[in-house]
Amino acid sequence: MPFGKFAVDYEERINFDRLRNYRKERTRAEMKKAGVGAILTFDPDNIRYITGFYVTTPMRMVEGQCVFFPVNGEPHLVIADLPARHIPRMPWMEGRIHALLGFYKPTAVDSYDPVLNNYVDWVGGLMAEYGITNEKLALDGTALQMLFADAFHRKGIECIHGKPIMDWARMIKSEDEINIMRIACANAEKAHAAVAAAIRPGVKECDLVAAGIAALYEEGCDHTEDLVCMSGPNTNPYGLTFGDRMIRPGDLVYVDVDGDAFLGYRTCIYRTFCCGKATQEQKDTYQECYDMIYSAIHKIKAGVTDHEVMAEWPDSPHYWGYDTWGEVAPLATGHGIGLTLHDRPFLSCVNRATPGVKPTTLEAGMVICLETWTGKKGGDHGVRLEEMVLVKEDGYEVLSKFPVKELMECWVPYN
């Protein structure tokens, strides 16, 4: 990443017009493949993908916010705010920002709900305006999809499931998106550095989470999930949360800077630290985890399938001391990442072991997270690592740069 994160007048950095146009064209292309005339999405991340409108955390429960996007036109946005406030901020949406049509989610119990039908009538009118009344409508991101589908059916509009359209559209990132994700990774590195500096006896897991989140917001993060922070015996078996356990000398501590977003684009990066000097056994467990994750990363390039990547990992759950793949599903896995924490493609040992699950071919422009865990069943420590990786035509680029080759020893006053 050769440039900083802020807009300047002396060089082009993120080209937002190009970014927005790319995302609309990706969506249009997937709509055409699916054979639909429009998509109606209530998903906050897909609203942002199509229009650039950021649905903030307090407003995410207001499911009436949506985007109607005709394949032959420009998107229309419904927001739970004053349209006049956002029109000057979003000139590319001029004339297509609309006030909320009602709160249907608390009231609708059937497809005849009058508030729900406000949306149906509004969409029906737009479909007539764009001349696509006889084409299918994709529905995405609403808990009341069946009710909407029934109400649209009475209007003669056939609906299909729209989530795959948006998933496939978001899967391939543009250079602008990739550059934003490089910045997000740099922010995550600051968070990991803050955590590493704070590790010492007596500090609690929640204190480390606070240090990491503070670092993220200092760098302009617009959203973050809670960081995962497990220490000592909490690292084995593998956990996905944090608590108020106090760190003690000799503890391993693993931290996931997951879900922090810069301009909406997220990170998911695990690192494992040691509070003080590590034992040889801890170092060996760490090396095992590092070798496992990088054996898969070295396999990545366009044209390779997810199954081929995962074939580099243990071929039996017995490796971790368990009997079924379901028990060890989080211990060696992968997922795409972008405006959501888990984009397509998904790399799952459970799926790979399930007959009939078709492999996904990796394509240039995908950004995937690979994550592994090692530790003896019933042991007193475990190691978790994760990297964010850009798929390229001839290989890969690891976007996450925080040191990973060796177990980092923190709070070592007796060197």
NUMI-360080 format. One record per residue (C-alpha): residue in one letter; z, y, x. Coordinates in steps of 0.1 Angstrom, whole numbers, plus 5000, padded with zeros to 4 digits. Layout:
BEGIN
AZYX...
This chain:
BEGIN
M500050005000P498850305020F500050574997G503250694979K504150664943F503751024930A500651204919V499251444946D496251674949Y495051554983E494151194975E493450954947R496150704940I496450544906N493550654885F495050644850D491750704831R490250404849L493350204843R493350274805N489650204802Y489849874821R492649754798K490749844767E487549674780R489549354789T490849354754R487449404738A485949124759E488648884747M488248994711K484548924714K485248574728A487548504700G485048624674V487248894658G486449234645A489849384654I493349314665L496549444650T499449414675F503049504670D504049384705P505449674725D503849564758N500449514741I500849854725R501249994760Y498449794774I495949914748T497050274744G499450374772F502250444747Y505650344760V507850194733T511250264748T514150014746P515950174716M512750164696R511649804703M513449684671V511249904650E508549654643G506549894623Q505050044654C501649894660V498049934673F494949864653F492049824677P488549764664V486149584687N483549854680G485850164682E488850314697P492550214690H494750374664L498450394671V501450404646I504650524661A508250574650D508250934662L506551264654P502851224662A502751594670R505151534699H502851284715I499351424708P499651684737R500951404760M498251154751P495051354747W492951034750M494450934716E493751264698G493251204661R494450844662I498250874664H499850804630A503350834616L505250524607L504150354574G507650224567F510249974579Y508949644564K511049404586P514349464568T512849434533A509949194533V510648844520D507248774507S503648894511Y503949124481D506449354498P505249714491V506049844526L504249554543N501349624521N501249984532Y500149844566V497649594549D496049874530W495850104560V494249834581G491849744553G490750104551L490150124588M488149794588A485949934560E485550254580Y484350064611G482149824590I484049514600T485549404566N483849074568E485048994603K488248824613L491449014621A493748894650L497448944643D499948974672G503549044679T505149034644A507848804631L506248824597Q502748694607M502548444579L503348714553F500748954568A498148674568D498748594532A498548964522F495349014541H493848704526R494248854491K492149144504G489448904516I490348944553E490848624573C493448644601I493848444633H496648424659G496148714682K498648654711P496148444732I493648734731M496148974746D497548704770W494048634784A493249004786R496349094806M495948794829I493448954853K494749274869S492649564881E493149734915D495050014898E497349764882I497849574915N498749904932I501349974906M502749634911R502949694949I505050004941A507249794918C507749544946A508749824970N511349934944A512549574942E512949574980K515149874978A517249694952H517549374973A518549595003A521249764982V522549424972A522549295007A524449605020A527049564992I527749194998R531249145012P534448965002G536049104971V532849244956K532049094922E528648954910C528549234885D529049494912L526049364930V523949384898A525049744894A524049824930G520649674924I519949844891A521150184904A518550154933L515850074908Y516450374885E516750604916E513050504923G511750584888C512050244872D511350294835H512949974823T514949684838E516449364826D519849244839L519549104874V520448744880C523348714905M524948384912S527448324940G529348034956P529747744933N527747934906T524647864927N524847494920P523947384895Y521347664891G522447954868L520548244852T523148514846F525948694864G529648744859D532848894874R533348624900M534548774934I532448704964R534248514992P533548455029G530848185034D529448214998L525748194992V524548464968Y521148454951V519748764933D516648794911V515249144907D513649044875G512049254848D512349594865A509349794855F507450074872L504850224848G505549914827Y504649664854R507449424864T508749224893C510448884895I511748814931Y514548594942R516348624975T519448424987F522048575010C525148455028C528448645028G529248615065K528148335088A526148055073T526847695080Q524147465094E524047285061Q523447615042K520647705067D519047365062T519147395024Y517547745028Q514847615051E514047335026C513647594998Y511447815020D509247525030M508847414994I507747754981Y505347835009S503747495008A502547594973I501747954982H499447835011K497447644984I496647954963K493148094961A490648154933G489147824921V492347614927T494147494896D497847534888H498147154889E496847154925V499347414935M502247234919A501146904935E502647054967W506147024952P508246704946D506546454923S509746334907P512846494892H514846254912Y514346484942W516946714927G519046414914Y517946424878D516146184855T513846404835W511446694842G513046894814E516346904833V514747054864A512147274847P513447594862L513847454897A510247454907T508047674885G505647964883H504348224859G502048524857I503548864856G502449214846L503549424816T505649124806L508048924828H506148604819D502348654817R499748374819P499148154837F502247934835L502947674862S505347414850C506247074863V507046974827N503547064816R501946894846A503846574838T502846594801P499646394793G496846604778V497946934792K494847094808P495047264842T494347634845T492047754872L493348044892E491148354893A491048654916G493248934902M495948714888V499448794900I501848494898C505448434907L506448104923E510048014924T511947714938W515547594941T517147344964G520647204966K522346864963K523446754928G527146814927G527047024959D528847344965H525847564971G522147614962V519347834973R516848014951L513648194964E510748354946E507648544957M505048754938V501648654949L498148804943V495348554939K492248654959E488848504963D489548364997G493348314995Y496348514986E498448814993V502248804990L503249134973S506949084977K507849195013F511649165015P512548935044V512548575035K511848355065E515548315074L518848315055M520148665057E523748685067C525548995053W528949135062V529148995097P531749205114Y532548945141N529148915159
